[in-house]
Amino acid sequence: MLNNDRQVVSCSTESPESSIKICIATTPEEKREIYRFRYQTYIEEMSKRPEEVDYDSKLLYDEMDEWAVLLYAKVNSEIIATKRINIGTIADFPQKVLEFLSLETFQNYYSEHGERKFAYITKVMIAPAHRSSPILYLLIAKCYEICCNKNVQLIFGACNFHLIHLYEHLGCRRYCKNFHHSGYGLLAPIILLIEDIQYLRKVRSPLYRIARKRAALNTQAVEWFEKMFTNNSPGINSQIVEEEELWFILCKHLNCQPTKAISLLHGLSEAAAKKFLHSCGILVQCYPEDLITVQGDVSYSYNILLSGRLKSLTFQRPIKEYITPGQHFGANGLTEHNKHTEDIAAISPAEILVLSGICFQKFHHSHPDIAHKIVQNSISLTRKGYLE
């Protein structure tokens, strides 16, 4: 359980500098350092424009920080990552959070089983040099431990599309429509069910090593969630879909093999393309008025339209002259981090393939030959003016 003393969890994971420590901030000085780290990450690095910014002091915080558990990771005295957890009943959260996460859907569960608390994880940030390290797992493992101690069954959150693959590997699921958060872009709501041990095992979540040690399980929330959402997921889970199945889905959408329709894949063998798409690709369902790219935001993915219609809100031009299924849109965030030059929104239900730059970094280490060809193709497309 939490107490008023500053808490430090020493982790065995070693960084090049020294061991990583996961801490819970309790002093004003610690919290201020977290707010400053957030500003450096979101404002200075990512060019985000959230509303709750103190530009004079270069701090990023809001009213939910007042009652949150603030986690941070450090190497020596340097903060290299942070995450915020708010734990409470539905009545404790602002109305906009209830709307973003579609929490009214969960009212029936809370009515049937008592006014239980849930957790909402936000403000997850990791320094660029440590994004390939185990820090995200260490932070979410600590969140899992805290929530277990607080008898929380449901952990909610939201992420940009290029992070969906990563969070689904940890055991999170998508469960409702995307929402646009001012300053943060289009986000996918996600949920982690504390007691869903079998699901964590199925997706090979690293949290399974912790979860399987739990003695007494209450699976009411899991059973209720399965009944309500299993057949209504807004996307195909990247950890469950098989390589061949994903290829078949893409062929069906594009009416040909992806290697023919997607310029980035030209020159790759079918086997290499399948491996790349399965390792880095996420299928995302978008809805009318979803603002998919925002002018000036840094891109961390490579987006390809599979079906539906998109519209540029920045440049006036016929959609047929702009993009068709199989074509890329937005800035290249797969092999480099460019800024979007257009606001692009869905004007009909649309499905897009998101190739994550975060996943590509890992893929580059494990399959350098395939990754090198992808990089060459992106350079060639940029020179021809097809990529931003």
GILINWO-V258258 format. One record per residue. BURIAL is + if it has 9 or more other C-alpha atoms within 8 Angstrom, else -. D_LAST is the distance of its C-alpha to the last C-alpha in Angstrom with 2 decimals. Layout:
burial=BURIAL d_last=D_LAST
burial=BURIAL d_last=D_LAST
This chain:
burial=- d_last=49.50
burial=- d_last=47.96
burial=- d_last=50.20
burial=- d_last=50.05
burial=- d_last=49.80
burial=+ d_last=46.58
burial=- d_last=45.51
burial=- d_last=43.91
burial=- d_last=43.18
burial=- d_last=43.09
burial=+ d_last=40.98
burial=- d_last=41.81
burial=- d_last=38.18
burial=+ d_last=37.79
burial=- d_last=34.81
burial=- d_last=34.81
burial=- d_last=36.30
burial=- d_last=38.89
burial=+ d_last=39.44
burial=+ d_last=37.21
burial=+ d_last=39.16
burial=+ d_last=38.39
burial=+ d_last=40.04
burial=+ d_last=40.89
burial=+ d_last=40.66
burial=+ d_last=43.88
burial=- d_last=44.27
burial=- d_last=42.64
burial=- d_last=41.40
burial=+ d_last=39.62
burial=+ d_last=38.01
burial=+ d_last=36.86
burial=+ d_last=35.21
burial=+ d_last=33.36
burial=+ d_last=32.22
burial=+ d_last=31.02
burial=+ d_last=29.14
burial=+ d_last=27.42
burial=+ d_last=26.41
burial=+ d_last=25.01
burial=+ d_last=22.96
burial=+ d_last=21.74
burial=+ d_last=21.66
burial=+ d_last=21.06
burial=- d_last=18.82
burial=+ d_last=16.99
burial=+ d_last=17.00
burial=+ d_last=18.96
burial=+ d_last=21.30
burial=- d_last=24.39
burial=- d_last=27.55
burial=- d_last=30.00
burial=+ d_last=29.07
burial=+ d_last=31.57
burial=- d_last=29.48
burial=- d_last=32.63
burial=- d_last=33.61
burial=+ d_last=30.11
burial=+ d_last=31.19
burial=+ d_last=29.74
burial=+ d_last=32.51
burial=- d_last=34.08
burial=- d_last=37.44
burial=- d_last=37.01
burial=+ d_last=37.12
burial=- d_last=40.76
burial=- d_last=41.92
burial=+ d_last=39.34
burial=+ d_last=39.76
burial=+ d_last=37.23
burial=+ d_last=36.48
burial=+ d_last=34.91
burial=+ d_last=34.60
burial=+ d_last=35.56
burial=+ d_last=36.07
burial=- d_last=39.06
burial=- d_last=38.57
burial=- d_last=34.76
burial=+ d_last=33.07
burial=+ d_last=30.24
burial=+ d_last=29.81
burial=+ d_last=31.24
burial=+ d_last=31.89
burial=+ d_last=33.93
burial=+ d_last=36.49
burial=+ d_last=38.40
burial=+ d_last=41.42
burial=+ d_last=43.49
burial=+ d_last=44.64
burial=+ d_last=42.69
burial=- d_last=44.64
burial=- d_last=43.31
burial=+ d_last=39.67
burial=- d_last=38.12
burial=- d_last=37.84
burial=- d_last=34.05
burial=- d_last=33.97
burial=+ d_last=36.40
burial=+ d_last=34.19
burial=+ d_last=30.90
burial=+ d_last=32.62
burial=+ d_last=34.84
burial=+ d_last=37.83
burial=- d_last=40.26
burial=- d_last=40.01
burial=- d_last=41.61
burial=- d_last=44.46
burial=- d_last=46.67
burial=+ d_last=46.39
burial=+ d_last=47.30
burial=- d_last=50.13
burial=- d_last=51.57
burial=- d_last=51.36
burial=- d_last=51.81
burial=- d_last=49.59
burial=- d_last=47.64
burial=+ d_last=45.04
burial=+ d_last=41.42
burial=+ d_last=38.68
burial=+ d_last=35.27
burial=+ d_last=32.84
burial=+ d_last=30.13
burial=- d_last=28.44
burial=+ d_last=27.60
burial=+ d_last=25.87
burial=+ d_last=25.81
burial=+ d_last=25.13
burial=- d_last=22.21
burial=- d_last=24.77
burial=+ d_last=26.68
burial=+ d_last=24.21
burial=- d_last=25.40
burial=- d_last=29.00
burial=- d_last=31.45
burial=+ d_last=31.26
burial=+ d_last=29.84
burial=+ d_last=32.70
burial=+ d_last=35.23
burial=+ d_last=34.27
burial=- d_last=34.37
burial=+ d_last=37.60
burial=+ d_last=39.13
burial=+ d_last=38.04
burial=+ d_last=39.67
burial=- d_last=42.83
burial=+ d_last=43.04
burial=+ d_last=42.61
burial=+ d_last=45.29
burial=- d_last=47.64
burial=- d_last=47.05
burial=- d_last=47.69
burial=+ d_last=44.25
burial=+ d_last=43.36
burial=+ d_last=39.92
burial=+ d_last=36.92
burial=+ d_last=34.08
burial=+ d_last=30.55
burial=+ d_last=26.98
burial=+ d_last=23.63
burial=+ d_last=19.91
burial=+ d_last=18.93
burial=+ d_last=17.64
burial=+ d_last=21.21
burial=+ d_last=23.21
burial=+ d_last=23.83
burial=- d_last=25.23
burial=+ d_last=27.46
burial=+ d_last=28.72
burial=+ d_last=29.80
burial=+ d_last=31.77
burial=+ d_last=33.54
burial=+ d_last=31.83
burial=+ d_last=31.45
burial=+ d_last=29.50
burial=+ d_last=32.09
burial=+ d_last=30.92
burial=+ d_last=28.14
burial=+ d_last=25.07
burial=+ d_last=25.33
burial=+ d_last=23.16
burial=- d_last=24.30
burial=- d_last=23.62
burial=- d_last=21.61
burial=+ d_last=20.92
burial=+ d_last=18.93
burial=+ d_last=19.91
burial=+ d_last=22.50
burial=+ d_last=24.58
burial=+ d_last=28.28
burial=+ d_last=29.90
burial=+ d_last=33.53
burial=+ d_last=35.53
burial=+ d_last=39.14
burial=+ d_last=41.38
burial=+ d_last=44.09
burial=+ d_last=42.05
burial=+ d_last=43.05
burial=- d_last=42.85
burial=- d_last=39.27
burial=+ d_last=38.24
burial=+ d_last=40.01
burial=- d_last=38.36
burial=+ d_last=34.78
burial=+ d_last=35.99
burial=+ d_last=35.17
burial=+ d_last=36.23
burial=+ d_last=37.98
burial=+ d_last=40.45
burial=- d_last=42.32
burial=+ d_last=43.16
burial=+ d_last=43.61
burial=- d_last=46.11
burial=- d_last=48.50
burial=- d_last=48.99
burial=- d_last=52.56
burial=- d_last=53.08
burial=- d_last=50.29
burial=- d_last=50.04
burial=- d_last=47.95
burial=- d_last=48.47
burial=+ d_last=44.94
burial=+ d_last=43.52
burial=- d_last=45.75
burial=+ d_last=44.93
burial=+ d_last=41.17
burial=- d_last=41.45
burial=- d_last=43.47
burial=- d_last=41.14
burial=+ d_last=37.64
burial=- d_last=37.81
burial=- d_last=37.36
burial=- d_last=34.93
burial=+ d_last=32.00
burial=+ d_last=28.63
burial=- d_last=27.00
burial=+ d_last=28.08
burial=+ d_last=28.86
burial=+ d_last=26.76
burial=+ d_last=29.92
burial=- d_last=32.24
burial=+ d_last=30.40
burial=- d_last=31.29
burial=+ d_last=29.03
burial=- d_last=30.69
burial=- d_last=30.67
burial=+ d_last=26.91
burial=+ d_last=26.47
burial=- d_last=28.96
burial=- d_last=27.23
burial=+ d_last=23.88
burial=+ d_last=25.84
burial=- d_last=27.60
burial=+ d_last=24.55
burial=+ d_last=22.81
burial=- d_last=26.17
burial=- d_last=25.52
burial=+ d_last=24.66
burial=+ d_last=21.19
burial=+ d_last=20.97
burial=+ d_last=21.18
burial=+ d_last=18.94
burial=+ d_last=16.00
burial=+ d_last=14.25
burial=- d_last=13.50
burial=+ d_last=17.31
burial=+ d_last=18.43
burial=- d_last=21.25
burial=+ d_last=22.20
burial=- d_last=25.73
burial=- d_last=26.45
burial=- d_last=27.92
burial=+ d_last=24.96
burial=+ d_last=22.51
burial=+ d_last=24.98
burial=+ d_last=25.27
burial=+ d_last=21.55
burial=+ d_last=21.03
burial=+ d_last=24.23
burial=+ d_last=23.47
burial=+ d_last=19.96
burial=+ d_last=19.75
burial=+ d_last=21.00
burial=+ d_last=21.95
burial=+ d_last=21.66
burial=+ d_last=23.49
burial=+ d_last=22.13
burial=+ d_last=24.36
burial=+ d_last=24.42
burial=- d_last=23.03
burial=+ d_last=21.15
burial=+ d_last=18.21
burial=+ d_last=15.69
burial=+ d_last=12.71
burial=+ d_last=13.63
burial=+ d_last=11.95
burial=+ d_last=12.19
burial=+ d_last=12.82
burial=+ d_last=11.61
burial=+ d_last=10.30
burial=+ d_last=12.80
burial=+ d_last=12.20
burial=+ d_last=10.55
burial=+ d_last=11.90
burial=+ d_last=13.59
burial=+ d_last=15.94
burial=+ d_last=19.44
burial=+ d_last=21.60
burial=+ d_last=22.03
burial=+ d_last=20.19
burial=+ d_last=17.30
burial=+ d_last=16.96
burial=+ d_last=14.56
burial=+ d_last=16.73
burial=- d_last=14.74
burial=- d_last=14.71
burial=- d_last=17.83
burial=- d_last=17.45
burial=- d_last=19.34
burial=+ d_last=17.99
burial=- d_last=19.14
burial=- d_last=16.92
burial=- d_last=13.86
burial=+ d_last=14.10
burial=- d_last=16.93
burial=+ d_last=18.12
burial=+ d_last=16.50
burial=+ d_last=13.01
burial=+ d_last=9.98
burial=+ d_last=8.79
burial=+ d_last=7.12
burial=+ d_last=4.92
burial=+ d_last=6.15
burial=+ d_last=9.51
burial=+ d_last=11.64
burial=+ d_last=11.78
burial=- d_last=10.41
burial=+ d_last=10.17
burial=+ d_last=7.26
burial=+ d_last=8.18
burial=+ d_last=7.68
burial=+ d_last=7.83
burial=+ d_last=10.24
burial=+ d_last=13.47
burial=+ d_last=13.80
burial=+ d_last=17.36
burial=+ d_last=19.61
burial=+ d_last=22.29
burial=+ d_last=24.30
burial=+ d_last=24.91
burial=+ d_last=21.91
burial=+ d_last=21.32
burial=+ d_last=18.05
burial=+ d_last=17.55
burial=+ d_last=16.02
burial=+ d_last=15.44
burial=+ d_last=16.31
burial=+ d_last=15.13
burial=+ d_last=18.68
burial=+ d_last=20.30
burial=+ d_last=18.31
burial=+ d_last=19.85
burial=+ d_last=23.24
burial=+ d_last=22.53
burial=+ d_last=21.61
burial=- d_last=25.10
burial=- d_last=26.96
burial=- d_last=25.28
burial=+ d_last=23.86
burial=- d_last=24.10
burial=+ d_last=22.05
burial=+ d_last=19.44
burial=+ d_last=19.32
burial=+ d_last=18.65
burial=+ d_last=15.75
burial=+ d_last=14.23
burial=- d_last=15.09
burial=+ d_last=13.51
burial=+ d_last=10.08
burial=- d_last=10.58
burial=- d_last=11.85
burial=+ d_last=9.16
burial=+ d_last=6.61
burial=- d_last=9.66
burial=- d_last=10.29
burial=- d_last=7.24
burial=- d_last=6.90
burial=+ d_last=3.78
burial=+ d_last=0.00
